[in-house]
Structures are given as C-alpha cells and as structure tokens.
C-alpha cells in the first residue's frame, strides 16, 4: 500500500502551531477536489463542506470531522553574537529527541537549514552526562560565522521543524514527523471525499483542518463557534501499544492493524460512541475502544463545550513514537478510520438524538 500523495504533501508541509499556512493550503486544495465549498478563516483553519441530501425542512445533523493541521516545532528566541540560535518548543518536546537533529527554519526569504546541537559527549562533565538535557541546554547552528550573519538570515520568532522525508517501511508502515496530526487532517478529508463520492450523506459533512491544537485548541474553538455543527468527530492519534515498555493496563491494547480507536468516557457523547460502534460492526471494520476518565487531550476537550455544547466523539489512529521525528503508522489503520467516519455520516438522519438519557 503506497503512501498517498496527499498524505505525503501534508506530512512535508511545515506548520508549527500558529504558523500553519503551508498545510492549510494543502488541505484547501485537496478539499476543492471534491467540493466547491471551501473556506479558510482568519485563524487559518480550513473547512471543506459537502452538502447533505435530506429535506431542508427536516435536515439531518450537520457533521464536522475535525483534524488539526499544526505540529510541534521550535521558535527562535535569541541569536547570540557567535551566531547560535536559542529557542523554545512550540508544543510538547522531549529534548532527547532534538539532539543531533537536522532542522529547517522558515524565514521571510525561504528555508534556512541548521542542526540542533549540544556539547559533544567527550566535553560533558560527569554530572552533565547523568542529567537529561533540557531545551535551554541546546542551540541551533546554521553555520553562521557570527551573530551579524545569523541575524541577517533568521529573525526572532521564526519557527523550525525537524527536517526529513517520510520513509516507507515493511507491512505498510510509514515513518515521518508531523503524523500528529496530519493523519487526522488526511482522514477528515478522506472521509468527506468518500461521502461526496457516494452522492452525499443525509446531513452536511465538513472536513475541518484546524489550527493550534498543540497549544490552545484555538482553531477547534473558533471553527465550532462559527460553523455551528450539530455533531463532531475529532480525529487524532493515540499511542500504539505493541512496542516495548508500554503498559496496556494504563491505556488499553491498541496495536497496528487493529483499526480505529473509538473514544469512550466522560467527554465523548454516549450516543455518538454507540453510533460509531454500530457503524464499525455493520461495516466489519476492526476497532478497539479507549477509555478517558477526564480530558481526552484532543480538540474534543474544546469542541464539546462550544456554544451550548456540541455532541462530540473521538476516533484515533494508533501511532508509535509520538512527538518525535520517527512517528510511525500503519496505513490500513488510516484508511479504516476514514471508512468508519464516512459510514457514521451516512447513519445520521433527522430523528437522530444525541441526548444523554
């Protein structure tokens, strides 16, 4: 199963939180392939809407399928007189991931290449070797001879991402940065495309590529407020549990090839969960269930309390090595998620109730 061209484009479009212009453009262009109703809002979030087929006098619920298009990154905070760049993380970083990575800095004149460095192991004192490095212990080296040259190339506030192309491995597994959550964005688009190819669903269906999930859930908040969907499915990633050291007693068993992970808990709407569950069984799509006692850590946490409340469900694709340069997914799980959500959209009708009864 080859890596879809659209997913490759999304994965390689640099877009840390607040700087999502490139992935938003990819998302919008993909949406225009199956609908003329595509909009980008002032936040930078994108909505591609497919009209429903039900009687306008008795419409079926309007479904928003939400995947965030931002990724974790780095932001330049200082350039010293020797030409080294200091930075902070945009989103949650494990500093160990960054040591020795090649990075690409987005500037007004184009991409500037660099590396994330620290002192060589030979130069570390014994007590330094025993400590886990922090971001403040690292720097970005762009090869500048001094601060003036570096400041002529990079400005404070420029952002960077880890460099590297997606890598296709055995068993339809693919490695890349930004799988979290360009996978969710791709699945939202793919589900909406499947609905459009089927001639529409009973209600309107919109694929949303929302911004700033990694820092504020900002795009989900504003898109939900503006579009007023009747029901939402948030598509994100969750931890694959087949790799060494993962405790399934804490997060459940979700391995490659086991299909979508359907969220159940305090925030996901129970009726939405049951409809997703039923759609998976009806379509013979393998799935697992994840339980969340409090927040989900996804855009669902903001969506479900937008306006007077939006019934919200969660569908996740399993991912290894989250928030790293080698996030790994199995492609059949990705396509199964899109198929499930498209089937869910077709199951909605004017009498569908999301009441917590």
ABEGO torsion letter per residue (X at the ends): XBBBAAAAAAAABBBBBGAAAAAAAAAAAAAAAABABBBBBAAGBBBBBBBBABBAABBBBBBBBBBBABBBBBBBABBBAAGBBBBBBBEBBBAAAABGBBBBBBBAAEBBBBBBBBBBAAABBAAAAABBBBAAABBBBAGBABAAAAAAABBBGBBBBBBEBBBBBBGGBBBBBGAOAAAAAAAAAAAAAAAAAAGEBABBBBBBBBBGAAAAGAAAAAAAAAAGBABBBBBBBBBBAABBGBBAAAAEBBBBGAEBBBBBEAABBAAAAAAAAAAAAAAGBBBBBBBBABBAGBAAAAAAABEAEBBBBBBBBBBBGBGBAABBBBAAAAAAAAAAAAAAAAABBAABBABBX
